[in-house]
Amino acid sequence: MENFENQKFCQSCAMPMTEELFGTNADGSKNEDYCMYCFKDGEFTSDMTMEEMIDFCSEKMVEVHPEMNIEEASKMMNEVFPQLKRWAKD
């Protein structure tokens, strides 16, 4: 992946983001931490646990990457998600 260091990832679902995918804060400004699918108008769009998010995203990952199976996607996300801002334990 070129330019990986500058790539932003949603801190809720780990989706790679470009500016047009940024979520919005309550004042309508862009939020660079979360994508538009996870964060809108200053609030998360769904109230789910990290495990529910992993299940949801694993299915999406397999749709986008058919070479990957659901177990591989889930394993990868179980490693990544606890490090994301939304799910990290202080």
N, CA, C and O atoms as CSV, one atom per row, in Angstrom:
chain,resi,resn,atom,element,x,y,z
A,1,MET,N,N,0.862,-1.170,0.000
A,1,MET,CA,C,0.000,0.000,0.000
A,1,MET,C,C,0.908,1.233,0.000
A,1,MET,O,O,1.660,1.443,0.952
A,2,GLU,N,N,0.848,2.018,-1.017
A,2,GLU,CA,C,1.715,3.186,-1.057
A,2,GLU,C,C,1.226,4.257,-0.088
A,2,GLU,O,O,0.030,4.385,0.174
A,3,ASN,N,N,2.171,5.012,0.429
A,3,ASN,CA,C,1.856,6.119,1.314
A,3,ASN,C,C,1.109,5.664,2.566
A,3,ASN,O,O,0.276,6.397,3.097
A,4,PHE,N,N,1.406,4.466,3.029
A,4,PHE,CA,C,0.714,3.872,4.168
A,4,PHE,C,C,0.822,4.736,5.419
A,4,PHE,O,O,-0.127,4.825,6.197
A,5,GLU,N,N,1.976,5.371,5.616
A,5,GLU,CA,C,2.185,6.167,6.824
A,5,GLU,C,C,1.233,7.346,6.918
A,5,GLU,O,O,0.851,7.751,8.015
A,6,ASN,N,N,0.847,7.900,5.774
A,6,ASN,CA,C,-0.045,9.058,5.784
A,6,ASN,C,C,-1.517,8.662,5.701
A,6,ASN,O,O,-2.401,9.515,5.777
A,7,GLN,N,N,-1.773,7.373,5.547
A,7,GLN,CA,C,-3.145,6.895,5.418
A,7,GLN,C,C,-3.866,7.029,6.762
A,7,GLN,O,O,-3.338,6.632,7.801
A,8,LYS,N,N,-5.061,7.585,6.730
A,8,LYS,CA,C,-5.890,7.660,7.933
A,8,LYS,C,C,-6.871,6.486,7.920
A,8,LYS,O,O,-7.386,6.093,6.874
A,9,PHE,N,N,-7.110,5.948,9.094
A,9,PHE,CA,C,-8.061,4.860,9.247
A,9,PHE,C,C,-9.108,5.284,10.263
A,9,PHE,O,O,-8.792,5.921,11.268
A,10,CYS,N,N,-10.352,4.928,9.994
A,10,CYS,CA,C,-11.410,5.221,10.946
A,10,CYS,C,C,-11.055,4.579,12.287
A,10,CYS,O,O,-10.691,3.405,12.343
A,11,GLN,N,N,-11.162,5.349,13.352
A,11,GLN,CA,C,-10.828,4.868,14.688
A,11,GLN,C,C,-11.987,4.124,15.350
A,11,GLN,O,O,-11.985,3.890,16.559
A,12,SER,N,N,-12.977,3.757,14.531
A,12,SER,CA,C,-14.085,2.936,14.991
A,12,SER,C,C,-14.152,1.630,14.203
A,12,SER,O,O,-14.289,0.556,14.788
A,13,CYS,N,N,-14.054,1.723,12.847
A,13,CYS,CA,C,-14.211,0.521,12.011
A,13,CYS,C,C,-12.946,0.141,11.236
A,13,CYS,O,O,-12.924,-0.888,10.562
A,14,ALA,N,N,-11.907,0.952,11.325
A,14,ALA,CA,C,-10.607,0.696,10.685
A,14,ALA,C,C,-10.617,0.839,9.163
A,14,ALA,O,O,-9.661,0.433,8.503
A,15,MET,N,N,-11.672,1.402,8.602
A,15,MET,CA,C,-11.713,1.597,7.159
A,15,MET,C,C,-10.695,2.662,6.756
A,15,MET,O,O,-10.599,3.702,7.409
A,16,PRO,N,N,-9.937,2.416,5.689
A,16,PRO,CA,C,-9.043,3.465,5.184
A,16,PRO,C,C,-9.894,4.660,4.742
A,16,PRO,O,O,-10.924,4.491,4.089
A,17,MET,N,N,-9.452,5.865,5.105
A,17,MET,CA,C,-10.263,7.051,4.817
A,17,MET,C,C,-9.503,8.076,3.984
A,17,MET,O,O,-8.296,8.275,4.127
A,18,THR,N,N,-10.263,8.706,3.120
A,18,THR,CA,C,-9.805,9.913,2.445
A,18,THR,C,C,-10.713,11.021,2.960
A,18,THR,O,O,-11.707,10.748,3.633
A,19,GLU,N,N,-10.381,12.256,2.652
A,19,GLU,CA,C,-11.118,13.386,3.232
A,19,GLU,C,C,-12.620,13.317,2.987
A,19,GLU,O,O,-13.409,13.694,3.854
A,20,GLU,N,N,-13.019,12.836,1.812
A,20,GLU,CA,C,-14.461,12.794,1.529
A,20,GLU,C,C,-15.206,11.757,2.368
A,20,GLU,O,O,-16.436,11.749,2.391
A,21,LEU,N,N,-14.474,10.888,3.052
A,21,LEU,CA,C,-15.108,9.882,3.909
A,21,LEU,C,C,-15.118,10.276,5.383
A,21,LEU,O,O,-15.663,9.542,6.207
A,22,PHE,N,N,-14.523,11.429,5.738
A,22,PHE,CA,C,-14.491,11.860,7.133
A,22,PHE,C,C,-15.904,12.068,7.658
A,22,PHE,O,O,-16.783,12.550,6.943
A,23,GLY,N,N,-16.109,11.697,8.917
A,23,GLY,CA,C,-17.376,11.963,9.582
A,23,GLY,C,C,-17.491,13.447,9.900
A,23,GLY,O,O,-16.611,14.237,9.558
A,24,THR,N,N,-18.589,13.817,10.561
A,24,THR,CA,C,-18.806,15.233,10.892
A,24,THR,C,C,-19.006,15.426,12.391
A,24,THR,O,O,-19.597,14.590,13.075
A,25,ASN,N,N,-18.494,16.551,12.878
A,25,ASN,CA,C,-18.691,16.948,14.267
A,25,ASN,C,C,-20.054,17.631,14.399
A,25,ASN,O,O,-20.727,17.894,13.402
A,26,ALA,N,N,-20.445,17.911,15.631
A,26,ALA,CA,C,-21.742,18.542,15.888
A,26,ALA,C,C,-21.875,19.889,15.175
A,26,ALA,O,O,-22.976,20.279,14.783
A,27,ASP,N,N,-20.753,20.602,15.005
A,27,ASP,CA,C,-20.799,21.910,14.342
A,27,ASP,C,C,-20.695,21.809,12.814
A,27,ASP,O,O,-20.617,22.824,12.122
A,28,GLY,N,N,-20.693,20.574,12.298
A,28,GLY,CA,C,-20.638,20.371,10.853
A,28,GLY,C,C,-19.228,20.274,10.293
A,28,GLY,O,O,-19.050,19.983,9.110
A,29,SER,N,N,-18.216,20.517,11.136
A,29,SER,CA,C,-16.835,20.404,10.659
A,29,SER,C,C,-16.458,18.930,10.483
A,29,SER,O,O,-17.107,18.040,11.033
A,30,LYS,N,N,-15.407,18.692,9.713
A,30,LYS,CA,C,-14.964,17.322,9.449
A,30,LYS,C,C,-14.297,16.722,10.681
A,30,LYS,O,O,-13.596,17.416,11.417
A,31,ASN,N,N,-14.517,15.450,10.896
A,31,ASN,CA,C,-13.854,14.721,11.965
A,31,ASN,C,C,-12.888,13.739,11.317
A,31,ASN,O,O,-13.316,12.811,10.632
A,32,GLU,N,N,-11.604,13.930,11.524
A,32,GLU,CA,C,-10.594,13.108,10.860
A,32,GLU,C,C,-10.357,11.772,11.545
A,32,GLU,O,O,-9.623,10.935,11.019
A,33,ASP,N,N,-10.965,11.553,12.713
A,33,ASP,CA,C,-10.777,10.288,13.422
A,33,ASP,C,C,-11.760,9.204,12.988
A,33,ASP,O,O,-11.436,8.017,13.019
A,34,TYR,N,N,-12.950,9.613,12.588
A,34,TYR,CA,C,-14.005,8.639,12.307
A,34,TYR,C,C,-14.614,8.863,10.923
A,34,TYR,O,O,-14.702,9.994,10.447
A,35,CYS,N,N,-15.031,7.774,10.290
A,35,CYS,CA,C,-15.623,7.866,8.953
A,35,CYS,C,C,-17.087,8.288,9.025
A,35,CYS,O,O,-17.713,8.256,10.085
A,36,MET,N,N,-17.608,8.681,7.877
A,36,MET,CA,C,-18.990,9.154,7.791
A,36,MET,C,C,-20.017,8.064,8.122
A,36,MET,O,O,-21.160,8.368,8.465
A,37,TYR,N,N,-19.609,6.805,8.020
A,37,TYR,CA,C,-20.529,5.704,8.324
A,37,TYR,C,C,-20.614,5.451,9.828
A,37,TYR,O,O,-21.623,4.946,10.319
A,38,CYS,N,N,-19.554,5.801,10.558
A,38,CYS,CA,C,-19.519,5.572,12.003
A,38,CYS,C,C,-19.870,6.803,12.824
A,38,CYS,O,O,-20.356,6.680,13.948
A,39,PHE,N,N,-19.629,7.997,12.272
A,39,PHE,CA,C,-19.741,9.224,13.070
A,39,PHE,C,C,-20.375,10.334,12.261
A,39,PHE,O,O,-19.863,10.719,11.210
A,40,LYS,N,N,-21.490,10.847,12.752
A,40,LYS,CA,C,-22.205,11.907,12.038
A,40,LYS,C,C,-22.770,12.899,13.048
A,40,LYS,O,O,-23.341,12.507,14.066
A,41,ASP,N,N,-22.607,14.178,12.759
A,41,ASP,CA,C,-23.138,15.249,13.607
A,41,ASP,C,C,-22.671,15.127,15.064
A,41,ASP,O,O,-23.418,15.425,15.996
A,42,GLY,N,N,-21.421,14.683,15.238
A,42,GLY,CA,C,-20.845,14.621,16.579
A,42,GLY,C,C,-21.207,13.398,17.390
A,42,GLY,O,O,-20.906,13.333,18.582
A,43,GLU,N,N,-21.853,12.420,16.760
A,43,GLU,CA,C,-22.253,11.218,17.489
A,43,GLU,C,C,-21.980,9.970,16.660
A,43,GLU,O,O,-21.989,10.017,15.430
A,44,PHE,N,N,-21.736,8.854,17.342
A,44,PHE,CA,C,-21.604,7.588,16.629
A,44,PHE,C,C,-22.952,7.213,16.039
A,44,PHE,O,O,-23.987,7.427,16.671
A,45,THR,N,N,-22.952,6.664,14.854
A,45,THR,CA,C,-24.200,6.354,14.158
A,45,THR,C,C,-24.859,5.086,14.690
A,45,THR,O,O,-26.053,4.872,14.480
A,46,SER,N,N,-24.090,4.249,15.375
A,46,SER,CA,C,-24.685,3.044,15.948
A,46,SER,C,C,-24.053,2.766,17.301
A,46,SER,O,O,-22.875,3.039,17.532
A,47,ASP,N,N,-24.859,2.223,18.171
A,47,ASP,CA,C,-24.408,1.898,19.516
A,47,ASP,C,C,-24.150,0.405,19.539
A,47,ASP,O,O,-25.051,-0.389,19.809
A,48,MET,N,N,-22.895,0.023,19.250
A,48,MET,CA,C,-22.574,-1.394,19.252
A,48,MET,C,C,-21.294,-1.631,20.023
A,48,MET,O,O,-20.500,-0.718,20.248
A,49,THR,N,N,-21.113,-2.869,20.419
A,49,THR,CA,C,-19.882,-3.234,21.112
A,49,THR,C,C,-18.774,-3.430,20.082
A,49,THR,O,O,-19.035,-3.504,18.882
A,50,MET,N,N,-17.544,-3.513,20.563
A,50,MET,CA,C,-16.432,-3.774,19.658
A,50,MET,C,C,-16.642,-5.120,18.946
A,50,MET,O,O,-16.354,-5.243,17.755
A,51,GLU,N,N,-17.136,-6.111,19.665
A,51,GLU,CA,C,-17.358,-7.432,19.069
A,51,GLU,C,C,-18.403,-7.368,17.958
A,51,GLU,O,O,-18.244,-8.004,16.915
A,52,GLU,N,N,-19.468,-6.604,18.180
A,52,GLU,CA,C,-20.496,-6.447,17.141
A,52,GLU,C,C,-19.919,-5.724,15.921
A,52,GLU,O,O,-20.235,-6.069,14.783
A,53,MET,N,N,-19.081,-4.729,16.163
A,53,MET,CA,C,-18.460,-4.003,15.060
A,53,MET,C,C,-17.536,-4.931,14.267
A,53,MET,O,O,-17.509,-4.881,13.037
A,54,ILE,N,N,-16.787,-5.771,14.967
A,54,ILE,CA,C,-15.897,-6.725,14.293
A,54,ILE,C,C,-16.705,-7.679,13.424
A,54,ILE,O,O,-16.328,-7.943,12.282
A,55,ASP,N,N,-17.804,-8.195,13.944
A,55,ASP,CA,C,-18.649,-9.102,13.156
A,55,ASP,C,C,-19.168,-8.404,11.906
A,55,ASP,O,O,-19.117,-8.959,10.808
A,56,PHE,N,N,-19.667,-7.186,12.077
A,56,PHE,CA,C,-20.200,-6.409,10.961
A,56,PHE,C,C,-19.108,-6.139,9.921
A,56,PHE,O,O,-19.313,-6.349,8.726
A,57,CYS,N,N,-17.965,-5.682,10.381
A,57,CYS,CA,C,-16.880,-5.317,9.467
A,57,CYS,C,C,-16.220,-6.526,8.816
A,57,CYS,O,O,-15.735,-6.433,7.688
A,58,SER,N,N,-16.198,-7.641,9.501
A,58,SER,CA,C,-15.613,-8.859,8.925
A,58,SER,C,C,-16.381,-9.261,7.667
A,58,SER,O,O,-15.782,-9.645,6.662
A,59,GLU,N,N,-17.697,-9.169,7.729
A,59,GLU,CA,C,-18.521,-9.499,6.555
A,59,GLU,C,C,-18.228,-8.538,5.407
A,59,GLU,O,O,-18.115,-8.957,4.255
A,60,LYS,N,N,-18.107,-7.252,5.721
A,60,LYS,CA,C,-17.803,-6.252,4.688
A,60,LYS,C,C,-16.417,-6.493,4.083
A,60,LYS,O,O,-16.233,-6.362,2.873
A,61,MET,N,N,-15.449,-6.845,4.925
A,61,MET,CA,C,-14.082,-7.083,4.470
A,61,MET,C,C,-14.044,-8.245,3.472
A,61,MET,O,O,-13.351,-8.171,2.457
A,62,VAL,N,N,-14.780,-9.307,3.759
A,62,VAL,CA,C,-14.809,-10.473,2.868
A,62,VAL,C,C,-15.481,-10.123,1.536
A,62,VAL,O,O,-15.098,-10.649,0.491
A,63,GLU,N,N,-16.486,-9.233,1.575
A,63,GLU,CA,C,-17.128,-8.786,0.328
A,63,GLU,C,C,-16.117,-8.044,-0.550
A,63,GLU,O,O,-16.082,-8.238,-1.766
A,64,VAL,N,N,-15.304,-7.202,0.067
A,64,VAL,CA,C,-14.333,-6.388,-0.668
A,64,VAL,C,C,-13.087,-7.204,-1.044
A,64,VAL,O,O,-12.470,-6.970,-2.084
A,65,HIS,N,N,-12.732,-8.154,-0.190
A,65,HIS,CA,C,-11.543,-8.983,-0.412
A,65,HIS,C,C,-11.948,-10.454,-0.430
A,65,HIS,O,O,-11.790,-11.147,0.575
A,66,PRO,N,N,-12.476,-10.947,-1.571
A,66,PRO,CA,C,-12.967,-12.330,-1.627
A,66,PRO,C,C,-11.878,-13.384,-1.394
A,66,PRO,O,O,-12.186,-14.544,-1.120
A,67,GLU,N,N,-10.604,-12.979,-1.502
A,67,GLU,CA,C,-9.517,-13.934,-1.250
A,67,GLU,C,C,-9.367,-14.228,0.248
A,67,GLU,O,O,-8.623,-15.128,0.639
A,68,MET,N,N,-10.073,-13.470,1.071
A,68,MET,CA,C,-9.999,-13.622,2.522
A,68,MET,C,C,-11.275,-14.298,3.010
A,68,MET,O,O,-12.361,-14.025,2.499
A,69,ASN,N,N,-11.144,-15.187,4.005
A,69,ASN,CA,C,-12.367,-15.774,4.559
A,69,ASN,C,C,-12.743,-15.050,5.854
A,69,ASN,O,O,-11.965,-14.251,6.376
A,70,ILE,N,N,-13.928,-15.332,6.360
A,70,ILE,CA,C,-14.478,-14.611,7.507
A,70,ILE,C,C,-13.602,-14.797,8.747
A,70,ILE,O,O,-13.457,-13.869,9.543
A,71,GLU,N,N,-13.023,-15.975,8.917
A,71,GLU,CA,C,-12.172,-16.229,10.081
A,71,GLU,C,C,-10.908,-15.373,10.030
A,71,GLU,O,O,-10.483,-14.823,11.046
A,72,GLU,N,N,-10.307,-15.264,8.833
A,72,GLU,CA,C,-9.101,-14.445,8.675
A,72,GLU,C,C,-9.420,-12.972,8.934
A,72,GLU,O,O,-8.669,-12.277,9.618
A,73,ALA,N,N,-10.532,-12.509,8.384
A,73,ALA,CA,C,-10.928,-11.111,8.574
A,73,ALA,C,C,-11.181,-10.828,10.051
A,73,ALA,O,O,-10.742,-9.803,10.573
A,74,SER,N,N,-11.879,-11.722,10.716
A,74,SER,CA,C,-12.196,-11.548,12.129
A,74,SER,C,C,-10.927,-11.561,12.982
A,74,SER,O,O,-10.794,-10.757,13.905
A,75,LYS,N,N,-10.005,-12.458,12.683
A,75,LYS,CA,C,-8.743,-12.548,13.432
A,75,LYS,C,C,-7.962,-11.247,13.294
A,75,LYS,O,O,-7.446,-10.719,14.279
A,76,MET,N,N,-7.875,-10.734,12.074
A,76,MET,CA,C,-7.145,-9.501,11.837
A,76,MET,C,C,-7.786,-8.342,12.609
A,76,MET,O,O,-7.087,-7.547,13.238
A,77,MET,N,N,-9.105,-8.253,12.558
A,77,MET,CA,C,-9.796,-7.153,13.229
A,77,MET,C,C,-9.706,-7.256,14.740
A,77,MET,O,O,-9.669,-6.239,15.432
A,78,ASN,N,N,-9.669,-8.479,15.257
A,78,ASN,CA,C,-9.514,-8.661,16.705
A,78,ASN,C,C,-8.150,-8.179,17.182
A,78,ASN,O,O,-7.989,-7.840,18.355
A,79,GLU,N,N,-7.168,-8.146,16.286
A,79,GLU,CA,C,-5.846,-7.626,16.624
A,79,GLU,C,C,-5.805,-6.102,16.508
A,79,GLU,O,O,-5.154,-5.433,17.311
A,80,VAL,N,N,-6.503,-5.555,15.506
A,80,VAL,CA,C,-6.442,-4.121,15.206
A,80,VAL,C,C,-7.410,-3.294,16.058
A,80,VAL,O,O,-7.029,-2.245,16.579
A,81,PHE,N,N,-8.632,-3.746,16.202
A,81,PHE,CA,C,-9.675,-2.926,16.829
A,81,PHE,C,C,-9.350,-2.450,18.250
A,81,PHE,O,O,-9.640,-1.299,18.577
A,82,PRO,N,N,-8.752,-3.301,19.111
A,82,PRO,CA,C,-8.458,-2.820,20.476
A,82,PRO,C,C,-7.490,-1.630,20.500
A,82,PRO,O,O,-7.369,-0.956,21.522
A,83,GLN,N,N,-6.811,-1.373,19.398
A,83,GLN,CA,C,-5.878,-0.246,19.322
A,83,GLN,C,C,-6.544,1.036,18.807
A,83,GLN,O,O,-5.952,2.112,18.888
A,84,LEU,N,N,-7.752,0.931,18.285
A,84,LEU,CA,C,-8.449,2.101,17.750
A,84,LEU,C,C,-8.993,2.959,18.890
A,84,LEU,O,O,-9.338,2.445,19.953
A,85,LYS,N,N,-9.066,4.278,18.658
A,85,LYS,CA,C,-9.491,5.216,19.714
A,85,LYS,C,C,-10.828,4.837,20.352
A,85,LYS,O,O,-10.982,4.908,21.571
A,86,ARG,N,N,-11.791,4.436,19.522
A,86,ARG,CA,C,-13.124,4.157,20.072
A,86,ARG,C,C,-13.101,2.973,21.040
A,86,ARG,O,O,-13.871,2.945,21.999
A,87,TRP,N,N,-12.235,2.010,20.797
A,87,TRP,CA,C,-12.270,0.767,21.559
A,87,TRP,C,C,-11.128,0.625,22.556
A,87,TRP,O,O,-11.178,-0.249,23.421
A,88,ALA,N,N,-10.110,1.455,22.457
A,88,ALA,CA,C,-8.931,1.319,23.336
A,88,ALA,C,C,-9.321,1.522,24.793
A,88,ALA,O,O,-10.083,2.426,25.138
A,89,LYS,N,N,-8.785,0.669,25.621
A,89,LYS,CA,C,-9.001,0.804,27.065
A,89,LYS,C,C,-7.867,1.665,27.608
A,89,LYS,O,O,-6.697,1.405,27.327
A,90,ASP,N,N,-8.206,2.671,28.372
A,90,ASP,CA,C,-7.176,3.573,28.902
A,90,ASP,C,C,-6.272,2.891,29.904
A,90,ASP,O,O,-5.358,3.519,30.438
